[in-house]
């Protein structure tokens, strides 16, 4: 948060500007396996950010393939990189890690699940769960809400 000042140097108001600072990683493939060098796109890749369809910021990705995106409160942004546009919508709090939506959200953020967070169990969600379980040494049984799976998602992703 930052205080917003008026045009005069001695005048200030009580408005507060809320900005979400989000670090986005653009990777060659999802997940945590492989080294950063193997997954990262490098620092020669250009990006552009739009907020409400208007230019906001641009530059090159960091060496690890990351970029910090600044989004005003209540707004969505669009990150354009490598010819693809990604919508970014800040959320204030995640769903509990042991609920269907919570598992969907975390698997999506880790790159396993691509569909909407809709609280529906379908084939793509099943496959995402099985892939996550297999990658993390769990029995790939597709039981997304089993304690072992939820605990592993929590330990890998965090709260």
N, C-alpha and C positions, 0 to 999 in steps of 0.2 A: 504494500500500500504506500502511496505517496500523497502528500498534500498537493493540491492543485492551486497554483497561485494566479492572481489576477495580473493584468498588464502592468500595473504599478509595482515597483520593487517593494514598497512598504505596505502594500495592501495584500491581504490573503483572505481566503474564505475557508469554510469548514468542510468543503467537499472532499471526498476521498476517492481517488482513482484506484480501482481494483484491477489488477492485471495478473493473469495466470502465466507462470513461467513453466513451460513444459519442455523436457528434453526428449527428442525423438531420435531413435536409432534406425538408420536405413541399412539393412543387412542383405547379404547375398542369399542367405537362407535363414529360417527362423530357429529359435531355440538358443540354448546356452552351450551347446557342444561345439568343439573346434575352437581354435584360438581367435582372439579378436582380429588378428591380421587375416585369417582365413574368411571370416564373416564380413569384415568391414568393406565398404565400397571405396574408401580412400578419400583424400582431401581435394581432389580435382573435380569433384562432382558439384555442379551448380544447383541451387534450389531457389524457389520463390515462394513467399507466403502471402496469401490474400485473406483479408478479413472483410466479410460482407461483400465479397466480389471486388474489393479495392486492394491495390498493392499495399503491403505492409512492410515486408523486409525481404532481402535476398542476400546471397553470398555463396560461399562454398562450404560443403560439409566439412566437419573436423576429420582428422586422420582416422578416428574410430567409426566414422560414418554417422556421427551425431550432429544435431542442430538444436539450438535452444529457440523455441517459438514463444513469442509473447502475444497473449490473446486477452483483450479487454474482457472484464467480467460480463457474463451473459451473452457472449458472442461465440461464434464458431469460426474456425479458420480452415483454410485449404492449403496444404503443402504440395507443391508441384516439384517433383524431382525425378530424373531419369524418364521423362515423358509420361509419368503417371501422377494423378492427383489423389491425395489422401485427405479426407475430411477429419478434422481434429475438433472434438467437442469436450472441453474440460468437464469432469464430474467431481462433485465435492466429496462424495464418499462411495466406496465400493459396497456391494451387497455382501452379506456374511459369507465367509469362505466355504461354509458347509451347506449352502443352498444351491439349487440348480442354476439360478442366474449368477450367483457368485462364482461357481465353477466355470460357467460359460465365459464370463467376463475375464477371469484370470487366464483361461486357456487362450482366449482371443488375444489378450495382451502379450502372452508368451509366444504367439505365432502358430498355435495349434488349431485354432478354430476361426473360421472366416465369416460365418453367418452372423445375423443380428442376435443380440442378447434378448431372447424372447420367451424364456422359460419353457421352451418346447424341446422335447427329446426326439431327435430325428437321426437319420443315418450319418449325416456329416458330424453331428455331435458325438455319436458313438465312436466314429473313426478317430476324432480328435482325442477322446478319452483313452482309447486303446493305444494310440501313438504316444501320448504322454506317459502312460503306464509302462509301455515297452522301453521308452527312452530312459526311464528312471528306475529300472530294475523291479518293477511291480508286476504281478500277474496281470497280463493284458486281458482282463475279463469284461471291460466296459462298464464296470460298476462305479459310476462317477461320484456317487454320494457315500460310498463305503469309507469308513474311517481312515484306512490306510491311504487311499487316494486323496481324500481331502487334506489329510495331514501332510502328505508329500507336496501337494499344490501349495499349501500354506508355507512349508519350509523353503520351497523353491522361489515362490513369488513374494511372500511376506503377507502381512495382513492386507 
